[in-house]
Amino acid sequence: MGADYFLSKRTDVYLSAGWQQASGTDSTGKEVVAALWPISASSNDHQIVTAVSLWHRF
């Protein structure tokens, strides 16, 4: 999910969020863990990641 809000003609704020729920086993037979890029894998089967950016164009 993401949202982009323009503060002015050249400046905006961007918000992004993601959620993952993993289930099953991996190729080695172990329980899977959630892994969303760009952060490291979770220690359990679910993970949430968020990012906020302020962009200004010159």
C-alpha positions as CSV (number, residue, x, y, z in Angstrom):
1,M,0.0,0.0,0.0
2,G,1.3,3.5,-0.7
3,A,0.1,7.1,-0.7
4,D,1.6,10.3,-2.1
5,Y,0.6,13.7,-0.8
6,F,1.7,16.9,-2.6
7,L,2.5,19.7,-0.1
8,S,3.3,22.1,-3.0
9,K,4.1,22.0,-6.7
10,R,7.6,20.7,-6.0
11,T,7.4,19.0,-2.6
12,D,5.5,15.8,-1.6
13,V,5.4,13.3,1.2
14,Y,5.3,9.6,0.3
15,L,4.1,6.8,2.7
16,S,4.5,3.1,2.0
17,A,3.5,0.1,4.1
18,G,3.7,-3.7,3.6
19,W,2.6,-6.7,5.5
20,Q,3.5,-10.4,5.0
21,Q,2.2,-13.6,6.7
22,A,4.2,-16.6,5.7
23,S,3.1,-20.3,6.1
24,G,4.6,-23.7,5.3
25,T,8.1,-25.0,5.2
26,D,11.2,-23.9,3.2
27,S,13.4,-26.1,0.9
28,T,15.3,-27.4,4.0
29,G,12.2,-28.5,5.8
30,K,12.2,-25.7,8.4
31,E,9.3,-23.4,9.2
32,V,9.2,-20.4,7.0
33,V,9.8,-16.8,8.2
34,A,8.5,-13.6,6.7
35,A,11.1,-11.6,4.6
36,L,10.2,-8.3,3.1
37,W,12.9,-6.3,1.2
38,P,14.9,-4.1,2.1
39,I,15.0,-5.2,5.8
40,S,16.2,-8.5,7.2
41,A,14.0,-11.5,7.6
42,S,11.7,-11.7,10.6
43,S,12.2,-14.2,13.4
44,N,8.6,-15.4,13.0
45,D,6.0,-15.9,10.3
46,H,4.8,-12.3,10.0
47,Q,6.4,-8.9,9.3
48,I,5.4,-5.3,8.8
49,V,7.5,-2.6,7.0
50,T,6.8,1.1,6.6
51,A,8.6,3.9,5.0
52,V,8.1,7.7,4.9
53,S,9.8,10.0,2.5
54,L,9.9,13.8,1.9
55,W,10.8,14.7,-1.7
56,H,11.6,18.2,-2.9
57,R,12.4,18.8,-6.6
58,F,15.0,21.5,-7.4
